[in-house]
Amino acid sequence: MADLENEAAQLTDLLNAKAIRIVRRHRPDEILIEFDDGTRLFVNRTSDGLEFSVTGP
């Protein structure tokens, strides 16, 4: 559980105060959230739950 809390805290710090430009379904099992500075957050559905990945501008 600590790993999940750590990951959530890291994502919160990384995305804090960013403005969302667009949200769209990137693939059938994936949502893309793109921010004004070009940062992208991908949320994928997996058999175990959700997987998050972030790419920078």
Distance bins in CASP14 RR format, pairs under 12 A and 6 or more apart:
PFRMAT RR
TARGET T0000
AUTHOR 0000-0000-0000
RMODE 2
METHOD distances of the structure
MODEL  1
1 7 0 0 0 0 0 1 0 0 0 0 0
1 8 0 0 0 0 0 1 0 0 0 0 0
2 8 0 0 0 0 0 1 0 0 0 0 0
2 9 0 0 0 0 0 1 0 0 0 0 0
3 9 0 0 0 0 0 1 0 0 0 0 0
3 10 0 0 0 0 0 1 0 0 0 0 0
4 10 0 0 0 0 0 1 0 0 0 0 0
4 11 0 0 0 0 0 1 0 0 0 0 0
4 48 0 0 0 0 0 1 0 0 0 0 0
4 49 0 0 0 0 0 1 0 0 0 0 0
4 50 0 0 0 0 0 1 0 0 0 0 0
4 51 0 0 0 0 0 1 0 0 0 0 0
4 52 0 0 0 0 0 1 0 0 0 0 0
5 11 0 0 0 0 0 1 0 0 0 0 0
5 12 0 0 0 0 0 1 0 0 0 0 0
6 12 0 0 0 0 0 1 0 0 0 0 0
6 13 0 0 0 0 0 1 0 0 0 0 0
7 13 0 0 0 0 0 1 0 0 0 0 0
7 14 0 0 0 0 0 1 0 0 0 0 0
7 50 0 0 0 0 0 1 0 0 0 0 0
7 51 0 0 0 0 0 1 0 0 0 0 0
7 52 1 0 0 1 0 0 0 0 0 0 0
7 53 0 0 0 0 0 1 0 0 0 0 0
7 54 0 0 0 0 0 1 0 0 0 0 0
8 14 0 0 0 0 0 1 0 0 0 0 0
8 15 0 0 0 0 0 1 0 0 0 0 0
8 50 0 0 0 0 0 1 0 0 0 0 0
8 52 0 0 0 0 1 0 0 0 0 0 0
9 15 0 0 0 0 0 1 0 0 0 0 0
9 16 0 0 0 0 0 1 0 0 0 0 0
10 16 0 0 0 0 0 1 0 0 0 0 0
10 52 0 0 0 0 1 0 0 0 0 0 0
10 54 0 0 0 0 1 0 0 0 0 0 0
11 18 0 0 0 0 0 1 0 0 0 0 0
11 33 0 0 0 0 0 1 0 0 0 0 0
11 39 0 0 0 0 0 1 0 0 0 0 0
11 41 1 0 0 1 0 0 0 0 0 0 0
11 42 0 0 0 0 0 1 0 0 0 0 0
11 43 0 0 0 0 0 1 0 0 0 0 0
11 50 0 0 0 0 0 1 0 0 0 0 0
11 51 0 0 0 0 0 1 0 0 0 0 0
11 52 1 0 0 1 0 0 0 0 0 0 0
11 53 0 0 0 0 0 1 0 0 0 0 0
11 54 1 0 0 1 0 0 0 0 0 0 0
12 18 0 0 0 0 0 1 0 0 0 0 0
12 41 0 0 0 0 0 1 0 0 0 0 0
12 52 0 0 0 0 0 1 0 0 0 0 0
12 54 0 0 0 0 0 1 0 0 0 0 0
13 54 0 0 0 0 0 1 0 0 0 0 0
14 35 0 0 0 0 0 1 0 0 0 0 0
14 37 0 0 0 0 0 1 0 0 0 0 0
14 39 1 0 0 1 0 0 0 0 0 0 0
14 40 0 0 0 0 0 1 0 0 0 0 0
14 41 0 0 0 0 1 0 0 0 0 0 0
14 52 0 0 0 0 0 1 0 0 0 0 0
14 53 0 0 0 0 0 1 0 0 0 0 0
14 54 1 0 0 1 0 0 0 0 0 0 0
14 55 0 0 0 0 0 1 0 0 0 0 0
14 56 0 0 0 0 1 0 0 0 0 0 0
15 33 0 0 0 0 1 0 0 0 0 0 0
15 34 0 0 0 0 0 1 0 0 0 0 0
15 35 1 0 0 1 0 0 0 0 0 0 0
15 36 0 0 0 0 0 1 0 0 0 0 0
15 37 0 0 0 0 0 1 0 0 0 0 0
15 38 0 0 0 0 0 1 0 0 0 0 0
15 39 1 0 0 1 0 0 0 0 0 0 0
15 40 0 0 0 0 0 1 0 0 0 0 0
15 41 1 0 0 1 0 0 0 0 0 0 0
15 43 0 0 0 0 0 1 0 0 0 0 0
15 52 0 0 0 0 0 1 0 0 0 0 0
15 54 1 0 0 1 0 0 0 0 0 0 0
15 56 0 0 0 0 0 1 0 0 0 0 0
16 35 0 0 0 0 0 1 0 0 0 0 0
16 39 0 0 0 0 0 1 0 0 0 0 0
17 35 0 0 0 0 1 0 0 0 0 0 0
17 36 0 0 0 0 0 1 0 0 0 0 0
17 37 0 0 0 0 0 1 0 0 0 0 0
17 39 0 0 0 0 0 1 0 0 0 0 0
18 33 0 0 0 0 1 0 0 0 0 0 0
18 34 0 0 0 0 1 0 0 0 0 0 0
18 35 1 0 1 0 0 0 0 0 0 0 0
18 36 1 0 0 1 0 0 0 0 0 0 0
18 37 1 0 0 1 0 0 0 0 0 0 0
18 38 0 0 0 0 1 0 0 0 0 0 0
18 39 1 0 0 1 0 0 0 0 0 0 0
18 40 0 0 0 0 0 1 0 0 0 0 0
18 41 0 0 0 0 1 0 0 0 0 0 0
18 54 0 0 0 0 0 1 0 0 0 0 0
18 56 0 0 0 0 0 1 0 0 0 0 0
18 57 0 0 0 0 0 1 0 0 0 0 0
19 33 0 0 0 0 0 1 0 0 0 0 0
19 34 0 0 0 0 0 1 0 0 0 0 0
19 35 1 0 0 1 0 0 0 0 0 0 0
19 36 1 0 1 0 0 0 0 0 0 0 0
19 37 0 0 0 0 1 0 0 0 0 0 0
19 38 0 0 0 0 0 1 0 0 0 0 0
19 39 0 0 0 0 0 1 0 0 0 0 0
20 31 0 0 0 0 0 1 0 0 0 0 0
20 32 0 0 0 0 0 1 0 0 0 0 0
20 33 1 0 0 1 0 0 0 0 0 0 0
20 34 1 0 0 1 0 0 0 0 0 0 0
20 35 1 0 1 0 0 0 0 0 0 0 0
20 36 1 0 0 1 0 0 0 0 0 0 0
20 37 0 0 0 0 0 1 0 0 0 0 0
20 38 0 0 0 0 0 1 0 0 0 0 0
20 39 0 0 0 0 1 0 0 0 0 0 0
20 40 0 0 0 0 0 1 0 0 0 0 0
20 41 0 0 0 0 1 0 0 0 0 0 0
21 32 0 0 0 0 0 1 0 0 0 0 0
21 33 0 0 0 0 1 0 0 0 0 0 0
21 34 1 0 1 0 0 0 0 0 0 0 0
21 35 1 0 1 0 0 0 0 0 0 0 0
21 36 1 0 1 0 0 0 0 0 0 0 0
21 37 0 0 0 0 1 0 0 0 0 0 0
21 38 1 0 0 1 0 0 0 0 0 0 0
21 39 0 0 0 0 1 0 0 0 0 0 0
21 40 0 0 0 0 1 0 0 0 0 0 0
21 41 0 0 0 0 0 1 0 0 0 0 0
21 57 0 0 0 0 0 1 0 0 0 0 0
22 31 0 0 0 0 0 1 0 0 0 0 0
22 32 1 0 0 1 0 0 0 0 0 0 0
22 33 1 0 0 1 0 0 0 0 0 0 0
22 34 1 0 1 0 0 0 0 0 0 0 0
22 35 0 0 0 0 1 0 0 0 0 0 0
22 36 0 0 0 0 1 0 0 0 0 0 0
22 38 0 0 0 0 0 1 0 0 0 0 0
22 39 0 0 0 0 0 1 0 0 0 0 0
22 40 0 0 0 0 1 0 0 0 0 0 0
22 41 0 0 0 0 0 1 0 0 0 0 0
23 30 0 0 0 0 0 1 0 0 0 0 0
23 31 1 0 0 1 0 0 0 0 0 0 0
23 32 1 0 0 1 0 0 0 0 0 0 0
23 33 1 0 1 0 0 0 0 0 0 0 0
23 34 1 0 0 1 0 0 0 0 0 0 0
23 35 0 0 0 0 0 1 0 0 0 0 0
23 40 0 0 0 0 0 1 0 0 0 0 0
23 41 0 0 0 0 1 0 0 0 0 0 0
23 42 0 0 0 0 0 1 0 0 0 0 0
23 43 0 0 0 0 1 0 0 0 0 0 0
24 30 0 0 0 0 1 0 0 0 0 0 0
24 31 1 0 0 1 0 0 0 0 0 0 0
24 32 1 0 1 0 0 0 0 0 0 0 0
24 33 0 0 0 0 1 0 0 0 0 0 0
24 34 0 0 0 0 1 0 0 0 0 0 0
24 40 0 0 0 0 0 1 0 0 0 0 0
24 41 0 0 0 0 0 1 0 0 0 0 0
24 42 0 0 0 0 0 1 0 0 0 0 0
24 43 0 0 0 0 0 1 0 0 0 0 0
25 31 1 0 1 0 0 0 0 0 0 0 0
25 32 1 0 0 1 0 0 0 0 0 0 0
25 33 0 0 0 0 0 1 0 0 0 0 0
25 42 0 0 0 0 0 1 0 0 0 0 0
25 43 0 0 0 0 0 1 0 0 0 0 0
25 44 0 0 0 0 0 1 0 0 0 0 0
25 45 0 0 0 0 0 1 0 0 0 0 0
26 32 1 1 0 0 0 0 0 0 0 0 0
26 33 0 0 0 0 1 0 0 0 0 0 0
26 34 0 0 0 0 1 0 0 0 0 0 0
26 40 0 0 0 0 1 0 0 0 0 0 0
26 41 0 0 0 0 0 1 0 0 0 0 0
26 42 1 0 0 1 0 0 0 0 0 0 0
26 43 0 0 0 0 1 0 0 0 0 0 0
26 44 0 0 0 0 1 0 0 0 0 0 0
26 45 0 0 0 0 0 1 0 0 0 0 0
26 53 0 0 0 0 0 1 0 0 0 0 0
26 55 0 0 0 0 0 1 0 0 0 0 0
27 42 0 0 0 0 1 0 0 0 0 0 0
27 43 0 0 0 0 0 1 0 0 0 0 0
27 44 0 0 0 0 1 0 0 0 0 0 0
27 45 0 0 0 0 1 0 0 0 0 0 0
28 44 0 0 0 0 0 1 0 0 0 0 0
28 45 0 0 0 0 1 0 0 0 0 0 0
29 42 0 0 0 0 0 1 0 0 0 0 0
29 43 0 0 0 0 1 0 0 0 0 0 0
29 44 1 0 0 1 0 0 0 0 0 0 0
29 45 1 0 1 0 0 0 0 0 0 0 0
29 46 0 0 0 0 1 0 0 0 0 0 0
29 47 0 0 0 0 0 1 0 0 0 0 0
29 49 0 0 0 0 0 1 0 0 0 0 0
29 50 0 0 0 0 0 1 0 0 0 0 0
29 51 0 0 0 0 1 0 0 0 0 0 0
30 40 0 0 0 0 0 1 0 0 0 0 0
30 41 0 0 0 0 0 1 0 0 0 0 0
30 42 1 0 1 0 0 0 0 0 0 0 0
30 43 1 0 0 1 0 0 0 0 0 0 0
30 44 1 0 1 0 0 0 0 0 0 0 0
30 45 1 0 0 1 0 0 0 0 0 0 0
30 46 0 0 0 0 0 1 0 0 0 0 0
30 50 0 0 0 0 0 1 0 0 0 0 0
30 51 0 0 0 0 1 0 0 0 0 0 0
30 52 0 0 0 0 0 1 0 0 0 0 0
30 53 0 0 0 0 1 0 0 0 0 0 0
31 40 0 0 0 0 0 1 0 0 0 0 0
31 41 0 0 0 0 1 0 0 0 0 0 0
31 42 1 0 0 1 0 0 0 0 0 0 0
31 43 1 0 1 0 0 0 0 0 0 0 0
31 44 0 0 0 0 1 0 0 0 0 0 0
31 45 0 0 0 0 1 0 0 0 0 0 0
31 50 0 0 0 0 1 0 0 0 0 0 0
31 51 0 0 0 0 0 1 0 0 0 0 0
31 52 0 0 0 0 0 1 0 0 0 0 0
31 53 0 0 0 0 0 1 0 0 0 0 0
32 38 0 0 0 0 0 1 0 0 0 0 0
32 39 0 0 0 0 0 1 0 0 0 0 0
32 40 1 0 0 1 0 0 0 0 0 0 0
32 41 1 0 0 1 0 0 0 0 0 0 0
32 42 1 0 1 0 0 0 0 0 0 0 0
32 43 0 0 0 0 1 0 0 0 0 0 0
32 44 0 0 0 0 0 1 0 0 0 0 0
32 52 0 0 0 0 0 1 0 0 0 0 0
32 53 0 0 0 0 0 1 0 0 0 0 0
32 54 0 0 0 0 0 1 0 0 0 0 0
32 55 0 0 0 0 0 1 0 0 0 0 0
33 39 0 0 0 0 1 0 0 0 0 0 0
33 40 1 0 0 1 0 0 0 0 0 0 0
33 41 1 0 1 0 0 0 0 0 0 0 0
33 42 1 0 0 1 0 0 0 0 0 0 0
33 43 1 0 0 1 0 0 0 0 0 0 0
33 52 0 0 0 0 0 1 0 0 0 0 0
33 53 0 0 0 0 0 1 0 0 0 0 0
33 54 0 0 0 0 1 0 0 0 0 0 0
33 55 0 0 0 0 0 1 0 0 0 0 0
34 40 1 0 1 0 0 0 0 0 0 0 0
34 41 1 0 0 1 0 0 0 0 0 0 0
34 42 0 0 0 0 1 0 0 0 0 0 0
34 54 0 0 0 0 0 1 0 0 0 0 0
34 55 0 0 0 0 1 0 0 0 0 0 0
34 56 0 0 0 0 0 1 0 0 0 0 0
34 57 0 0 0 0 1 0 0 0 0 0 0
35 41 1 0 0 1 0 0 0 0 0 0 0
35 54 0 0 0 0 1 0 0 0 0 0 0
35 55 0 0 0 0 0 1 0 0 0 0 0
35 56 0 0 0 0 1 0 0 0 0 0 0
35 57 0 0 0 0 1 0 0 0 0 0 0
36 57 0 0 0 0 1 0 0 0 0 0 0
37 54 0 0 0 0 0 1 0 0 0 0 0
37 55 0 0 0 0 0 1 0 0 0 0 0
37 56 0 0 0 0 1 0 0 0 0 0 0
37 57 1 0 1 0 0 0 0 0 0 0 0
38 54 0 0 0 0 0 1 0 0 0 0 0
38 55 0 0 0 0 1 0 0 0 0 0 0
38 56 1 0 0 1 0 0 0 0 0 0 0
38 57 1 0 1 0 0 0 0 0 0 0 0
39 53 0 0 0 0 0 1 0 0 0 0 0
39 54 1 0 0 1 0 0 0 0 0 0 0
39 55 1 0 0 1 0 0 0 0 0 0 0
39 56 1 0 1 0 0 0 0 0 0 0 0
39 57 1 0 1 0 0 0 0 0 0 0 0
40 52 0 0 0 0 0 1 0 0 0 0 0
40 53 0 0 0 0 1 0 0 0 0 0 0
40 54 1 0 0 1 0 0 0 0 0 0 0
40 55 1 0 1 0 0 0 0 0 0 0 0
40 56 1 0 0 1 0 0 0 0 0 0 0
40 57 0 0 0 0 1 0 0 0 0 0 0
41 50 0 0 0 0 0 1 0 0 0 0 0
41 51 0 0 0 0 0 1 0 0 0 0 0
41 52 1 0 0 1 0 0 0 0 0 0 0
41 53 1 0 0 1 0 0 0 0 0 0 0
41 54 1 0 1 0 0 0 0 0 0 0 0
41 55 0 0 0 0 1 0 0 0 0 0 0
41 56 0 0 0 0 1 0 0 0 0 0 0
42 50 0 0 0 0 0 1 0 0 0 0 0
42 51 0 0 0 0 1 0 0 0 0 0 0
42 52 1 0 0 1 0 0 0 0 0 0 0
42 53 1 0 1 0 0 0 0 0 0 0 0
42 54 1 0 0 1 0 0 0 0 0 0 0
42 55 1 0 0 1 0 0 0 0 0 0 0
42 56 0 0 0 0 0 1 0 0 0 0 0
43 49 0 0 0 0 0 1 0 0 0 0 0
43 50 1 0 1 0 0 0 0 0 0 0 0
43 51 1 0 0 1 0 0 0 0 0 0 0
43 52 1 0 1 0 0 0 0 0 0 0 0
43 53 0 0 0 0 1 0 0 0 0 0 0
43 54 0 0 0 0 0 1 0 0 0 0 0
44 50 1 0 0 1 0 0 0 0 0 0 0
44 51 1 0 1 0 0 0 0 0 0 0 0
44 52 1 0 0 1 0 0 0 0 0 0 0
44 53 1 0 0 1 0 0 0 0 0 0 0
45 51 1 0 0 1 0 0 0 0 0 0 0
45 52 0 0 0 0 0 1 0 0 0 0 0
46 52 0 0 0 0 0 1 0 0 0 0 0
46 53 0 0 0 0 0 1 0 0 0 0 0
END
